[in-house]
């Protein structure tokens, strides 16, 4: 069997990096974790044997690696939240100042969410995954994924409503 | 997905650093070859080549085991006693239900009370000694 790793990178790395950037809130951490993930895959391509949904599988590995990386840096999961207090630039810059303001506000609002809520919101909104797929990727029950999403989106809506209404 | 959620999902995330791809794949070959790991052993691997033969063997064993269980005396003393008792009852039952012995020709029409206590063979002996 063979696995085209460059093709795999081209297809999935942008989504994985976006997830990592949103989850860790630090560009250096996102980069390190993405690199660690692909180094593992280069060393052990047989991990893909029998995998049906590569994106979901890669997101699961990425999530695990991101958590492990944070645990290595600090024994407390609060490290994720501390990191989230210093939000990295998450989104592509645009010319429209109103949209730029909304993106900045969204970046800050996402930082206000707990890391695990943010992970669920990210996979639902930006990966269009179902709750069952999110549950599998994050290794949580589907009901938990659904409730985390509901809490997360409600909080985002509360934080962004004034700006969102203004832009409409 | 409502309008607010759609608006959020339209925001494009930044892409991975441009140099990361080169760092990762600079020296490694683009395509990784690997042997699939050995599959786990299953019962099917054994049964598949001749399922009918295995099935017949299992059936034969079942018959054998059932027969053995019916004819073998139990190992515990209580069980053995019960088994012995049931064997006696079975034997006596067959004795009672079997037809009465035919009296010897010499005794036909005579009193056959003796037949209740002696076998025909013993009666023959007795008659011979009288002659």
Boltz contact constraints between the chains, C-beta under 6 A:
constraints:
  - contact:
      token1: [A, 1]
      token2: [B, 34]
      max_distance: 6.0
  - contact:
      token1: [A, 1]
      token2: [B, 36]
      max_distance: 6.0
  - contact:
      token1: [A, 2]
      token2: [B, 31]
      max_distance: 6.0
  - contact:
      token1: [A, 2]
      token2: [B, 33]
      max_distance: 6.0
  - contact:
      token1: [A, 3]
      token2: [B, 32]
      max_distance: 6.0
  - contact:
      token1: [A, 4]
      token2: [B, 31]
      max_distance: 6.0
  - contact:
      token1: [A, 5]
      token2: [B, 32]
      max_distance: 6.0
  - contact:
      token1: [A, 6]
      token2: [B, 25]
      max_distance: 6.0
  - contact:
      token1: [A, 6]
      token2: [B, 30]
      max_distance: 6.0
  - contact:
      token1: [A, 9]
      token2: [B, 21]
      max_distance: 6.0
  - contact:
      token1: [A, 13]
      token2: [B, 16]
      max_distance: 6.0
  - contact:
      token1: [A, 14]
      token2: [B, 15]
      max_distance: 6.0
  - contact:
      token1: [A, 17]
      token2: [B, 16]
      max_distance: 6.0
  - contact:
      token1: [A, 18]
      token2: [B, 13]
      max_distance: 6.0
  - contact:
      token1: [A, 31]
      token2: [B, 17]
      max_distance: 6.0
  - contact:
      token1: [A, 38]
      token2: [B, 24]
      max_distance: 6.0
  - contact:
      token1: [A, 42]
      token2: [B, 28]
      max_distance: 6.0
  - contact:
      token1: [A, 45]
      token2: [B, 32]
      max_distance: 6.0
  - contact:
      token1: [A, 45]
      token2: [B, 34]
      max_distance: 6.0
  - contact:
      token1: [A, 46]
      token2: [B, 34]
      max_distance: 6.0
  - contact:
      token1: [A, 46]
      token2: [B, 37]
      max_distance: 6.0
  - contact:
      token1: [A, 49]
      token2: [B, 36]
      max_distance: 6.0
  - contact:
      token1: [A, 90]
      token2: [B, 13]
      max_distance: 6.0
  - contact:
      token1: [A, 91]
      token2: [B, 11]
      max_distance: 6.0
  - contact:
      token1: [A, 92]
      token2: [B, 12]
      max_distance: 6.0
  - contact:
      token1: [A, 92]
      token2: [B, 14]
      max_distance: 6.0
  - contact:
      token1: [A, 103]
      token2: [B, 11]
      max_distance: 6.0
  - contact:
      token1: [A, 125]
      token2: [B, 8]
      max_distance: 6.0
  - contact:
      token1: [A, 125]
      token2: [B, 9]
      max_distance: 6.0
  - contact:
      token1: [A, 126]
      token2: [B, 9]
      max_distance: 6.0
  - contact:
      token1: [A, 157]
      token2: [B, 4]
      max_distance: 6.0
